[in-house]
């Protein structure tokens, strides 16, 4: 179960995660620091009750938050 809604920025980062992008790549694309990405990823994991990035993506897909094309 999702603990709280993801922010638009977290959704954006989650979509990059689903594409397999690394924190450094996401940071460069969004023009923000890698540490900020790490903070967002930590928040995403907490909100989706996931222990790893892959698990977060799977949960998001199952919940209908994102889709992989």
MODELLER restraints for C-alpha pairs under 7 A, 6 or more apart:
rsr = mdl.restraints
at = mdl.atoms
rsr.add(forms.Gaussian(group=physical.xy_distance, feature=features.Distance(at['CA:1:A'], at['CA:48:A']), mean=6.93, stdev=0.5))
rsr.add(forms.Gaussian(group=physical.xy_distance, feature=features.Distance(at['CA:2:A'], at['CA:47:A']), mean=5.86, stdev=0.5))
rsr.add(forms.Gaussian(group=physical.xy_distance, feature=features.Distance(at['CA:2:A'], at['CA:48:A']), mean=4.92, stdev=0.5))
rsr.add(forms.Gaussian(group=physical.xy_distance, feature=features.Distance(at['CA:2:A'], at['CA:49:A']), mean=6.78, stdev=0.5))
rsr.add(forms.Gaussian(group=physical.xy_distance, feature=features.Distance(at['CA:3:A'], at['CA:47:A']), mean=4.97, stdev=0.5))
rsr.add(forms.Gaussian(group=physical.xy_distance, feature=features.Distance(at['CA:3:A'], at['CA:48:A']), mean=6.37, stdev=0.5))
rsr.add(forms.Gaussian(group=physical.xy_distance, feature=features.Distance(at['CA:4:A'], at['CA:47:A']), mean=5.60, stdev=0.5))
rsr.add(forms.Gaussian(group=physical.xy_distance, feature=features.Distance(at['CA:6:A'], at['CA:44:A']), mean=7.00, stdev=0.5))
rsr.add(forms.Gaussian(group=physical.xy_distance, feature=features.Distance(at['CA:10:A'], at['CA:40:A']), mean=6.14, stdev=0.5))
rsr.add(forms.Gaussian(group=physical.xy_distance, feature=features.Distance(at['CA:10:A'], at['CA:44:A']), mean=6.52, stdev=0.5))
rsr.add(forms.Gaussian(group=physical.xy_distance, feature=features.Distance(at['CA:15:A'], at['CA:66:A']), mean=6.91, stdev=0.5))
rsr.add(forms.Gaussian(group=physical.xy_distance, feature=features.Distance(at['CA:16:A'], at['CA:26:A']), mean=6.71, stdev=0.5))
rsr.add(forms.Gaussian(group=physical.xy_distance, feature=features.Distance(at['CA:18:A'], at['CA:57:A']), mean=5.76, stdev=0.5))
rsr.add(forms.Gaussian(group=physical.xy_distance, feature=features.Distance(at['CA:23:A'], at['CA:34:A']), mean=5.98, stdev=0.5))
rsr.add(forms.Gaussian(group=physical.xy_distance, feature=features.Distance(at['CA:23:A'], at['CA:37:A']), mean=6.04, stdev=0.5))
rsr.add(forms.Gaussian(group=physical.xy_distance, feature=features.Distance(at['CA:23:A'], at['CA:38:A']), mean=6.82, stdev=0.5))
rsr.add(forms.Gaussian(group=physical.xy_distance, feature=features.Distance(at['CA:24:A'], at['CA:34:A']), mean=5.53, stdev=0.5))
rsr.add(forms.Gaussian(group=physical.xy_distance, feature=features.Distance(at['CA:27:A'], at['CA:33:A']), mean=5.53, stdev=0.5))
rsr.add(forms.Gaussian(group=physical.xy_distance, feature=features.Distance(at['CA:27:A'], at['CA:34:A']), mean=5.20, stdev=0.5))
rsr.add(forms.Gaussian(group=physical.xy_distance, feature=features.Distance(at['CA:27:A'], at['CA:37:A']), mean=6.24, stdev=0.5))
rsr.add(forms.Gaussian(group=physical.xy_distance, feature=features.Distance(at['CA:45:A'], at['CA:51:A']), mean=6.33, stdev=0.5))
rsr.add(forms.Gaussian(group=physical.xy_distance, feature=features.Distance(at['CA:45:A'], at['CA:52:A']), mean=6.83, stdev=0.5))
rsr.add(forms.Gaussian(group=physical.xy_distance, feature=features.Distance(at['CA:45:A'], at['CA:56:A']), mean=5.97, stdev=0.5))
rsr.add(forms.Gaussian(group=physical.xy_distance, feature=features.Distance(at['CA:48:A'], at['CA:56:A']), mean=6.14, stdev=0.5))
rsr.add(forms.Gaussian(group=physical.xy_distance, feature=features.Distance(at['CA:48:A'], at['CA:59:A']), mean=6.85, stdev=0.5))
rsr.add(forms.Gaussian(group=physical.xy_distance, feature=features.Distance(at['CA:50:A'], at['CA:56:A']), mean=5.24, stdev=0.5))
rsr.add(forms.Gaussian(group=physical.xy_distance, feature=features.Distance(at['CA:60:A'], at['CA:66:A']), mean=5.87, stdev=0.5))
rsr.add(forms.Gaussian(group=physical.xy_distance, feature=features.Distance(at['CA:61:A'], at['CA:67:A']), mean=5.77, stdev=0.5))
